[in-house]
Amino acid sequence: MSQTNHEVSKQLFELIQKTEIVLRLYYNKNKWSNIFPTLAELAQLYREVYRIAPNALHSYLSFYFEEYSPTTNLVVKKCILVCIISEGQGYSSKIQQELLVACIASFICIKNENDKLQKGLPLSEQGKKLWKIRYQLAVKVLEHGGSINKQAARVLARLQPYCETLRSKNLTPLYDNTTLVVAIAQIVAFAIAKKGCKRNALSLAIKRLYLTNTDEFVRTSLYKMVEQFSLLPVGSCTNYEGDTAVLLLKNDQQVLCTIKDSKLTKLIKTKKPYDFEFRQIATTDKQLLYKVWGHIELPSIGAKESNFDNTFAVIEKLNTGSFGSFRAIEKTITPFPHIEEALTQAAKLYNREAQKGANIRHSLTMVGLNTATLLCQRVLIEQVISQLRHPFAQDVWHKYQQISLILATLIKRAYGQEFESILSPISAVVAFMLKHHDIDIKRFTYTEKEKDGTKPYSLSRLFGFPHFDEQKLLTYFESHFGDSAAHQAFQNSENEKHNALSDDAQTFVAVKILAMYWNSASFEPTAWQKTVLEEQVLKFGWSDVAQVQEAILTLAMHSIIE
């Protein structure tokens, strides 16, 4: 057995054991302060083990750990399902960590009550009360320890109604996609974790959820889950020469293990096709649960490739370089073959007949040399935005497109150097946000009043949180857009008091205010913000704000109002 595989066996054992320990901490009040850090460590362990041994964790959906409580069995399966959905959706490790913390936290206060329910036993009156407020109680316990993960608290607050809606044919819209991931995992876990669950319970639970719900995100998540199962179809059972056999590995050949009296008897390598089904196996056999994985060549999940840094190295060149020809620009962007289609489409606005460019060179000549570098910058950043995976990716993209339309309406131009120079910092900051604030993004806007009313609203409010990390944003802009007056003006519009805003910064303030108007029913700008908006409207040739709003209304933009 290799050292690496031996370590995997140990980590698998540690994972199950620690899950049981975390779920018991609530029953010792002296340990409450340890709950959150221990829970966060456990969430990290799930992430790490899923990355190095996804096969083993997929198989755990079929195994019932006899030595551990029903709630531990449930939470293990729920966490594995969250890892599977997160991997399928391509979420970052930070988002996956947040989802797993919420996942484990949902059961930290009601292990004993859930154990009884899983065994079909009635709850006491006190137990019924605890069950009813289990998620609120979990938040209080985490707060008692001095640490509360805001994402986890938000998920826990919505989890019960979301689970109820997903189980019913109720068409109530469900907006919080992070909660939806945890709710999907919880419903499927309940279906497969109860001891003695029926055959093919896993596929039945997924089918039922898919057919009951029309929500696009729910269906996509279920599809991604199934896709991951098809890539690693382990844990399913078949009949091998009269014995039950479990699939442990499938590549050019299959590795099966036969089971007798709930214990592993032998390993078999075969290329023969078999029919498999989900079947629960209750066992205490450490060979089957942990040690067998030390004898199998385990596929692992590699780190996700990100084009972020490479793309921004080119964006930096476009920003600082002085290009005397289209050929020089074309040469700079050649490492990105996918840019051609996006660039030829973007160039349509620069053509009187609204025809797209024939190729990169043609697109750049349509745009003109002065604007070409700005357009290339924007298109590259938009490629970054579209490739980053996030629970609210679609909402972020819709809002970004909406800002673009609002800007074009306000300045009465949907193309040209002025349009590109204003949109470029906005697209850059959206890419920055997806990279550095991915766990802060929410579907709805953030409308709480600023403590300092003299400072502008941050664009971050449109995406559900109060501020960008000022120092990180400054470093990011200086690194990639150091000499850009437009990017400096955007930063000015984020940080300076209203009496220190440049004219260009005021344009950014006006765009932000209009975007907030169209995304929040409760947004109310301050008196000075209204003045800035009115002045900017007049500057671009409109008679008043109402005329601009009327023009925006005719665009029939995609919008979410709480």
matplotlib code that plots the C-alpha trace (Angstrom):
import matplotlib.pyplot as plt

x = [0.0, 1.5, 1.9, -0.6, -3.3, -2.7, -3.2, -6.5, -7.8, -6.9, -8.5, -11.7, -11.9, -11.1, -13.9, -16.6, -15.4, -15.1, -18.6, -20.0, -17.8, -19.0, -22.6, -22.2, -20.5, -23.9, -24.7, -21.7, -22.3, -18.6, -17.8, -20.0, -17.2, -15.4, -18.3, -17.7, -13.9, -14.3, -17.2, -15.1, -12.2, -14.5, -15.9, -12.4, -11.6, -14.7, -13.3, -9.8, -11.0, -13.4, -10.6, -8.2, -10.7, -14.0, -14.5, -14.6, -17.0, -19.3, -19.4, -20.4, -23.8, -24.5, -23.0, -24.8, -22.2, -23.6, -21.1, -22.4, -25.6, -28.4, -27.7, -24.0, -25.0, -27.3, -24.8, -22.1, -24.3, -25.6, -22.0, -20.9, -23.9, -22.9, -19.3, -20.8, -23.0, -20.2, -17.8, -20.3, -21.1, -17.4, -17.6, -14.5, -13.2, -14.4, -18.0, -17.8, -16.5, -19.5, -22.0, -20.5, -20.4, -24.2, -24.7, -23.2, -24.5, -28.1, -27.9, -25.6, -28.5, -30.8, -28.7, -30.7, -34.1, -33.1, -31.7, -35.2, -37.0, -34.7, -35.5, -39.2, -39.5, -41.8, -40.3, -41.1, -43.0, -39.6, -38.1, -40.9, -40.2, -36.5, -37.2, -39.4, -36.7, -33.6, -32.2, -32.7, -31.1, -28.1, -27.5, -27.7, -25.2, -22.7, -23.2, -22.6, -19.1, -18.3, -18.2, -21.0, -20.6, -23.1, -23.6, -24.4, -26.9, -28.6, -28.9, -30.2, -32.8, -34.2, -33.6, -36.9, -39.2, -36.9, -37.0, -40.8, -41.2, -38.9, -40.8, -44.2, -45.5, -45.7, -44.5, -43.2, -40.0, -36.8, -34.2, -31.2, -29.2, -26.7, -29.7, -31.0, -27.8, -28.0, -31.7, -31.3, -28.5, -30.7, -33.7, -31.7, -29.7, -32.9, -34.1, -31.0, -29.7, -32.5, -31.5, -33.2, -34.1, -35.5, -33.4, -32.6, -33.7, -31.0, -32.2, -35.9, -35.2, -33.4, -36.2, -38.9, -37.1, -36.5, -40.1, -41.6, -39.5, -39.3, -36.7, -33.8, -31.1, -32.6, -32.7, -29.2, -27.9, -29.6, -28.2, -24.7, -25.1, -26.1, -23.2, -20.8, -22.3, -21.8, -18.1, -17.6, -20.4, -19.0, -20.9, -23.6, -24.2, -24.5, -24.6, -21.3, -21.5, -24.3, -22.7, -23.4, -20.6, -19.9, -18.3, -15.2, -13.5, -14.5, -12.1, -10.8, -11.7, -13.9, -12.8, -15.5, -15.5, -17.7, -19.5, -20.7, -22.4, -21.8, -18.0, -15.6, -14.4, -12.3, -11.4, -12.1, -10.8, -13.0, -14.0, -17.3, -20.3, -22.8, -26.1, -25.8, -28.3, -28.2, -28.6, -27.9, -25.3, -25.2, -21.8, -19.2, -16.4, -13.4, -11.9, -14.9, -15.3, -11.7, -8.9, -9.9, -9.2, -5.5, -5.5, -7.0, -5.5, -7.7, -8.6, -8.4, -9.9, -7.3, -7.1, -9.4, -7.5, -8.2, -7.4, -7.8, -4.1, -3.1, -5.9, -5.1, -1.5, -2.7, -5.2, -2.3, -0.3, -3.4, -3.7, 0.0, 1.1, 1.1, -0.1, 0.8, -1.0, -3.9, -1.3, 0.4, -3.0, -3.9, -0.6, -1.2, -4.5, -3.5, -3.2, -7.0, -8.5, -12.0, -11.9, -12.6, -16.3, -16.9, -14.9, -16.6, -20.0, -19.0, -17.8, -21.4, -22.3, -19.5, -21.0, -23.8, -25.5, -25.0, -23.0, -20.4, -16.7, -15.4, -12.4, -10.3, -8.4, -11.7, -13.3, -10.5, -10.4, -14.2, -13.7, -10.7, -7.2, -8.0, -10.9, -9.6, -7.5, -10.4, -12.8, -10.3, -9.9, -13.6, -14.2, -11.4, -12.8, -16.3, -14.8, -13.4, -16.8, -18.6, -16.1, -16.1, -18.6, -20.9, -24.3, -25.5, -23.5, -26.5, -27.8, -24.3, -24.2, -27.7, -26.8, -23.6, -25.5, -28.1, -25.4, -24.1, -27.6, -28.1, -24.8, -25.5, -28.9, -27.4, -24.6, -26.6, -23.9, -23.6, -20.1, -17.1, -14.2, -16.3, -18.6, -15.7, -13.7, -16.7, -17.7, -14.1, -13.7, -17.1, -16.4, -13.0, -14.6, -17.2, -14.4, -12.6, -15.7, -16.2, -12.6, -12.3, -15.8, -17.4, -18.9, -20.3, -22.4, -26.2, -29.1, -30.7, -29.3, -27.9, -29.9, -29.0, -28.0, -24.4, -22.9, -21.2, -23.9, -21.4, -19.7, -21.1, -22.8, -20.4, -21.2, -21.0, -24.4, -26.0, -24.6, -25.8, -22.9, -21.9, -18.3, -15.4, -12.2, -10.6, -7.0, -7.4, -9.3, -6.6, -3.9, -5.9, -6.5, -2.9, -1.5, -3.6, -4.9, -2.3, -2.4, -6.0, -7.9, -11.3, -10.3, -9.0, -12.4, -14.2, -12.2, -12.9, -16.6, -16.2, -14.2, -14.3, -16.8, -19.3, -17.5, -14.3, -15.8, -14.4, -16.8, -16.0, -16.5, -19.9, -20.8, -20.1, -22.2, -25.1, -24.8, -24.8, -27.8, -29.8, -28.8, -30.0, -33.3, -33.9, -33.0, -34.5, -38.0, -36.6, -33.6, -33.7, -30.7, -29.5, -30.2, -26.6, -26.9, -30.1, -28.3, -25.4, -27.8, -29.8, -26.6, -25.3, -28.6, -28.5, -24.8, -25.7, -28.5, -31.6, -34.3, -34.7, -34.3, -37.8, -37.0, -33.9, -36.0, -38.6, -35.9, -34.6, -38.1, -38.4, -35.4, -37.4, -34.4, -34.0, -34.6, -35.1, -37.1, -37.6]
y = [0.0, 3.4, 6.1, 8.3, 5.7, 4.8, 8.4, 8.4, 5.5, 7.4, 10.6, 8.7, 7.3, 10.7, 12.3, 10.1, 10.1, 13.9, 14.3, 12.4, 14.4, 17.8, 16.8, 16.0, 19.3, 21.0, 18.8, 20.2, 23.9, 24.4, 23.4, 25.9, 28.3, 25.5, 24.6, 27.1, 26.5, 22.7, 22.9, 25.0, 22.5, 19.6, 21.4, 21.9, 18.2, 17.2, 19.5, 18.0, 14.4, 14.9, 16.3, 13.4, 10.5, 11.3, 7.6, 6.7, 9.5, 8.6, 5.0, 6.3, 7.3, 3.6, 2.6, 2.9, 3.2, 0.9, 2.2, 5.8, 7.5, 8.0, 11.8, 11.2, 9.0, 11.7, 14.6, 12.6, 12.0, 15.6, 16.9, 14.5, 15.6, 19.3, 18.4, 16.7, 19.6, 22.2, 20.2, 19.8, 23.6, 24.4, 26.5, 27.9, 26.3, 29.3, 28.9, 25.1, 25.8, 28.1, 25.6, 22.8, 24.9, 25.6, 21.9, 20.7, 23.5, 22.6, 19.5, 20.7, 21.3, 18.4, 15.3, 13.4, 14.4, 13.5, 10.1, 9.4, 10.4, 8.4, 5.4, 6.0, 7.0, 9.8, 13.1, 14.5, 17.8, 19.5, 17.6, 18.9, 22.5, 22.0, 20.5, 23.5, 26.1, 24.0, 26.3, 29.5, 27.6, 26.7, 30.3, 31.3, 28.6, 29.7, 33.3, 32.2, 31.0, 34.5, 33.4, 33.4, 32.8, 35.2, 32.9, 30.0, 32.1, 33.2, 29.6, 28.3, 31.1, 29.9, 26.2, 24.9, 26.9, 26.1, 22.3, 22.4, 24.3, 21.9, 18.9, 20.3, 21.4, 24.9, 27.4, 29.9, 31.5, 30.6, 33.2, 32.2, 29.7, 28.9, 27.8, 25.8, 23.8, 22.9, 22.2, 19.8, 17.9, 17.7, 16.3, 13.7, 12.8, 12.1, 9.8, 7.6, 7.9, 6.2, 2.6, 0.1, 2.6, 1.1, 0.1, 2.9, 5.5, 7.8, 8.0, 8.1, 11.1, 12.9, 12.2, 13.3, 16.6, 17.2, 16.5, 18.5, 21.7, 23.9, 26.2, 26.4, 26.5, 23.4, 21.4, 22.4, 21.4, 18.0, 17.6, 18.4, 15.9, 13.1, 14.1, 13.7, 10.2, 9.2, 10.3, 8.3, 5.7, 3.9, 2.5, 0.9, -2.8, -5.8, -9.6, -11.4, -15.2, -15.2, -12.6, -8.9, -6.9, -3.1, -1.1, 0.7, 2.0, 2.3, 3.3, 1.0, -1.9, -2.3, -3.0, -4.7, -6.0, -8.9, -8.7, -11.5, -10.9, -7.2, -7.7, -7.4, -10.8, -10.1, -7.6, -8.4, -6.7, -7.3, -5.8, -7.8, -5.5, -5.7, -4.1, -1.9, -0.4, 1.7, -0.5, 0.4, -1.7, -1.5, -2.4, -1.9, -3.5, -1.2, -3.0, -2.1, 1.4, 2.7, 0.3, -1.0, 2.4, 1.9, -0.9, 1.0, 3.5, 6.5, 9.1, 12.6, 15.9, 18.4, 22.0, 24.1, 26.0, 29.7, 32.1, 35.1, 35.9, 35.2, 37.3, 40.2, 40.1, 40.8, 43.4, 45.2, 45.3, 46.7, 49.4, 50.5, 49.8, 52.4, 50.6, 52.2, 49.5, 47.1, 44.3, 45.0, 44.8, 41.6, 40.0, 40.9, 39.1, 36.0, 33.8, 33.9, 32.2, 32.4, 36.2, 36.3, 35.6, 37.9, 40.7, 40.4, 40.5, 43.6, 45.4, 45.2, 48.5, 50.2, 49.2, 51.2, 48.1, 46.4, 43.6, 41.8, 41.9, 39.2, 38.5, 40.1, 42.5, 43.6, 44.2, 46.3, 48.5, 49.0, 50.3, 52.5, 52.5, 54.8, 52.7, 49.2, 48.6, 49.6, 47.3, 44.4, 45.0, 44.9, 41.8, 40.0, 40.9, 39.8, 36.5, 36.2, 37.1, 34.6, 31.8, 32.2, 29.8, 31.1, 30.3, 33.7, 33.8, 34.4, 37.3, 38.9, 38.7, 40.1, 43.1, 43.7, 43.8, 46.0, 48.5, 48.5, 49.4, 52.1, 53.6, 53.6, 55.3, 57.9, 59.0, 58.4, 56.2, 52.4, 52.4, 54.6, 55.7, 57.5, 54.4, 52.0, 54.0, 54.2, 50.5, 49.2, 49.9, 48.5, 45.3, 45.1, 45.5, 42.8, 40.4, 41.5, 40.9, 37.4, 36.6, 38.3, 38.6, 35.5, 34.5, 38.0, 38.1, 37.8, 38.0, 41.1, 44.6, 45.9, 49.0, 49.7, 53.4, 54.3, 55.4, 58.3, 59.8, 62.0, 59.0, 57.5, 54.1, 51.4, 49.3, 46.3, 47.2, 46.3, 42.7, 42.4, 43.6, 47.0, 47.6, 46.2, 45.5, 48.9, 47.9, 44.8, 46.9, 49.6, 46.9, 45.3, 48.6, 49.7, 46.4, 46.1, 49.6, 51.9, 54.9, 54.7, 57.9, 56.1, 53.5, 56.2, 58.0, 54.8, 54.4, 58.1, 57.3, 54.5, 56.2, 60.0, 62.3, 64.0, 67.4, 65.7, 63.9, 64.6, 65.1, 61.6, 60.1, 61.7, 59.9, 56.6, 57.7, 58.5, 55.0, 53.3, 55.2, 54.4, 50.7, 50.6, 52.3, 49.4, 46.6, 47.6, 48.8, 50.2, 52.2, 55.8, 58.0, 60.8, 64.5, 65.0, 61.8, 63.1, 66.3, 64.5, 62.4, 65.5, 67.3, 64.3, 63.9, 67.5, 67.1, 64.4, 66.3, 65.0, 67.4, 65.6, 62.3, 61.2, 61.3, 59.1, 56.6, 56.5, 55.7, 52.9, 51.5, 51.1, 48.7, 46.0, 45.0, 41.9, 43.0, 41.6, 43.6, 42.3]
z = [0.0, -0.9, 1.8, -0.1, -0.2, 3.4, 4.3, 2.4, 4.4, 7.6, 6.4, 5.5, 9.0, 10.5, 8.4, 9.7, 13.3, 13.3, 11.9, 14.9, 17.3, 15.9, 16.1, 19.9, 20.8, 21.4, 24.3, 26.3, 26.8, 27.7, 24.1, 22.4, 21.7, 19.8, 17.6, 14.7, 14.4, 14.6, 12.1, 9.7, 10.0, 9.3, 6.2, 5.0, 5.6, 3.4, 0.6, 0.8, 1.0, -1.9, -4.0, -3.4, -3.1, -4.8, -5.5, -1.9, -1.0, -3.8, -2.5, 1.0, -0.4, -0.5, 2.8, 6.2, 9.0, 11.7, 14.3, 14.0, 14.7, 12.1, 12.1, 11.3, 8.4, 7.2, 7.5, 5.8, 2.8, 2.8, 2.7, 0.0, -2.2, -1.6, -2.8, -5.8, -6.8, -6.1, -8.3, -11.1, -11.0, -10.8, -7.7, -5.9, -2.7, -0.8, -2.0, -1.3, 2.2, 2.9, 1.7, 3.8, 6.9, 6.5, 5.7, 8.9, 11.1, 10.1, 12.4, 15.3, 17.8, 17.1, 16.7, 19.4, 18.0, 14.5, 15.7, 17.1, 14.0, 11.8, 13.9, 13.7, 17.4, 18.7, 20.0, 23.5, 23.7, 24.4, 21.4, 19.1, 20.2, 19.6, 16.1, 15.2, 15.9, 15.0, 12.5, 14.6, 17.5, 15.4, 14.5, 18.2, 19.2, 16.6, 17.7, 21.3, 20.3, 19.0, 15.4, 12.9, 9.2, 7.6, 4.6, 6.9, 8.9, 5.7, 4.4, 7.8, 7.9, 4.5, 4.6, 6.0, 3.6, 0.7, 1.5, 1.9, -1.5, -3.3, -2.0, -3.0, -6.4, -5.0, -7.6, -5.1, -6.6, -4.7, -5.2, -3.0, -5.0, -2.1, 0.0, -2.9, -3.1, 0.6, 0.3, -2.7, -0.8, 2.3, 0.5, -1.4, 1.8, 3.7, 1.0, 1.0, 4.7, 6.6, 7.4, 5.2, 2.4, -0.7, -3.8, -6.3, -3.7, -5.0, -8.6, -7.4, -5.2, -8.0, -10.5, -8.1, -7.4, -11.1, -12.1, -9.2, -9.9, -12.9, -11.4, -13.8, -11.1, -9.3, -12.6, -13.6, -10.1, -10.4, -13.9, -12.7, -9.8, -12.2, -14.5, -11.6, -10.8, -14.5, -14.3, -11.0, -10.9, -7.8, -4.8, -6.9, -6.6, -8.8, -8.6, -9.0, -9.1, -6.5, -4.2, -3.8, -5.3, -5.1, -7.8, -6.5, -9.7, -13.3, -16.1, -18.8, -16.5, -13.4, -9.8, -7.8, -4.2, -3.1, 0.2, 2.4, 5.8, 5.3, 5.1, 2.2, 0.9, -2.2, -4.9, -8.6, -11.7, -14.7, -18.1, -18.2, -18.3, -15.4, -14.5, -11.4, -9.0, -5.9, -2.9, 0.7, 2.6, 6.4, 7.7, 10.4, 8.3, 8.3, 5.3, 3.2, 4.5, 4.8, 4.2, 0.7, -0.7, 0.1, -2.5, -5.4, -7.7, -6.9, -9.4, -7.9, -8.9, -10.2, -9.3, -11.6, -14.2, -14.2, -17.0, -14.7, -14.2, -17.8, -19.2, -16.9, -18.0, -21.5, -20.3, -18.6, -21.9, -23.6, -21.0, -20.8, -24.4, -27.1, -30.2, -33.5, -35.6, -35.6, -36.2, -32.8, -31.0, -32.9, -31.9, -28.2, -28.0, -30.1, -26.9, -26.6, -29.7, -28.1, -28.3, -32.0, -31.9, -29.0, -30.6, -34.0, -32.2, -30.1, -33.2, -34.7, -32.9, -34.8, -38.2, -39.8, -41.0, -37.6, -39.2, -37.2, -38.2, -40.5, -38.3, -35.6, -37.9, -39.6, -36.2, -35.0, -38.1, -37.8, -34.3, -35.0, -33.4, -30.5, -29.2, -30.2, -27.1, -24.8, -26.7, -26.5, -22.8, -22.2, -24.3, -22.5, -19.1, -20.2, -21.1, -17.6, -16.1, -18.2, -17.3, -13.5, -11.8, -9.1, -7.7, -8.8, -12.1, -14.2, -12.0, -12.0, -15.8, -16.1, -13.9, -15.8, -19.1, -17.5, -16.4, -20.0, -21.3, -18.6, -19.5, -23.2, -22.5, -20.2, -22.5, -25.7, -27.1, -27.1, -28.6, -29.0, -26.8, -24.2, -23.8, -23.7, -21.2, -18.7, -19.2, -18.9, -15.1, -14.4, -16.2, -14.5, -11.0, -11.7, -12.6, -9.4, -7.4, -8.7, -7.9, -4.5, -3.1, -4.5, -1.0, -0.5, -3.6, -3.2, -5.6, -4.2, -3.6, -0.3, 0.7, 4.3, 4.8, 4.8, 8.2, 6.3, 4.1, 2.3, 0.6, -2.6, -2.8, -3.8, -6.9, -4.6, -3.2, -6.5, -5.9, -2.3, 0.0, 1.3, 0.1, -1.9, -0.1, -0.6, -0.4, -2.7, -5.3, -5.2, -5.7, -8.5, -10.4, -9.9, -11.1, -14.3, -15.1, -13.4, -15.7, -16.7, -15.9, -16.2, -13.6, -11.2, -11.7, -10.8, -7.6, -6.9, -7.2, -4.6, -1.9, -2.0, -0.3, -2.6, -2.5, -3.8, -6.7, -10.2, -13.1, -14.5, -11.0, -10.9, -14.1, -12.4, -9.4, -11.8, -13.4, -10.0, -8.8, -12.0, -11.7, -8.0, -9.0, -11.5, -9.1, -5.7, -4.8, -1.5, -2.8, -1.9, -3.0, -0.7, -1.5, -2.9, -5.0, -6.5, -7.3, -9.0, -11.1, -12.2, -13.2, -15.1, -16.9, -18.1, -19.1, -21.5, -23.1, -21.3, -20.0, -16.6, -14.8, -15.7, -19.4, -18.9, -16.8, -19.5, -22.1, -19.9, -19.4, -23.2, -23.1, -21.3, -19.3, -17.2, -13.7, -10.2, -7.7, -4.1]

ax = plt.figure().add_subplot(projection="3d")
ax.plot(x, y, z, "-o")
ax.set_aspect("equal")
plt.show()
